[in-house]
């Protein structure tokens, strides 16, 4: 926990939860990196029964709202190369693939 929370890049507003009936069904976490001048979407995930309902998109957009309101102009993320839905969502939001 200390490696995630007790670091300069942690911002509590960057953690967004989707909750249904008191249970977490989705989460997105965005960190801010002022020294490097960018924000980073650490992860976005939704439990399988709740996928396909737009929750991932909503969670990631809330993270992007934090990025913009904090004055950052650049946000980065990563995804598994075979995760077609995450790739499509990221491209829809304007993320651009980077060469390795």
C-alpha positions in Angstrom: 0.0 0.0 0.0 2.8 2.4 0.8 4.2 2.0 -2.7 0.9 3.3 -4.1 -0.4 5.9 -1.6 2.7 7.3 0.2 4.3 8.6 -3.0 4.3 12.1 -4.5 2.3 11.0 -7.6 -0.7 9.8 -5.5 -3.8 12.1 -5.7 -6.9 10.9 -3.8 -9.1 12.5 -6.5 -7.5 10.1 -9.0 -9.2 7.1 -7.5 -12.7 6.6 -8.8 -15.0 3.8 -7.8 -18.1 2.4 -9.4 -20.3 1.0 -6.6 -23.5 -1.0 -6.8 -25.4 -2.1 -3.8 -22.4 -1.3 -1.6 -20.0 -3.4 -3.6 -17.1 -2.2 -5.8 -17.8 -3.1 -9.4 -15.2 -0.9 -11.1 -12.2 1.3 -10.4 -9.9 3.7 -12.1 -6.8 5.2 -10.7 -4.8 8.1 -12.2 -1.6 9.5 -10.8 0.0 12.9 -11.3 3.7 13.3 -12.0 4.5 17.0 -11.7 8.3 16.6 -12.1 7.8 14.8 -15.4 4.8 17.0 -16.5 2.3 14.2 -17.2 -0.5 12.2 -15.6 -0.8 8.4 -15.8 -3.9 6.3 -15.9 -2.6 3.4 -13.7 -5.6 1.1 -14.3 -9.2 1.0 -15.2 -11.2 -2.1 -14.7 -14.8 -3.3 -14.3 -16.0 -6.7 -13.0 -17.1 -9.0 -15.9 -20.8 -9.0 -15.2 -20.9 -5.2 -15.5 -18.8 -4.8 -18.7 -20.2 -3.4 -21.9 -22.3 -0.8 -20.1 -20.0 2.1 -20.5 -18.5 2.0 -17.0 -14.9 1.8 -18.0 -15.4 4.8 -20.3 -17.1 6.8 -17.5 -14.4 5.9 -15.0 -11.6 6.9 -17.3 -13.3 10.2 -18.2 -13.5 11.1 -14.5 -9.7 10.5 -14.3 -9.2 12.7 -17.3 -11.3 15.4 -15.6 -8.8 15.3 -12.7 -5.9 15.6 -15.1 -7.4 18.6 -16.9 -8.5 20.3 -13.6 -5.0 19.8 -12.3 -3.5 21.7 -15.2 -1.9 18.7 -17.0 -2.0 18.6 -20.8 -0.7 15.0 -21.2 -2.0 11.7 -19.8 -0.5 8.3 -20.6 -1.8 4.8 -20.1 -0.9 1.2 -20.9 -3.0 -1.8 -21.9 -2.4 -5.4 -22.8 -1.7 -5.7 -26.5 -4.5 -8.2 -27.0 -7.2 -6.2 -25.0 -9.2 -5.0 -28.0 -11.9 -3.2 -26.0 -9.3 -1.3 -23.9 -7.4 -0.4 -27.1 -10.5 0.8 -28.8 -11.6 2.9 -25.8 -8.2 4.5 -25.4 -8.1 5.4 -29.1 -11.6 6.8 -28.9 -10.4 9.0 -26.1 -7.5 10.3 -28.2 -4.7 8.2 -26.8 -2.0 7.5 -29.4 0.0 4.3 -29.6 3.7 4.8 -28.9 6.5 2.8 -30.5 8.5 0.7 -28.1 
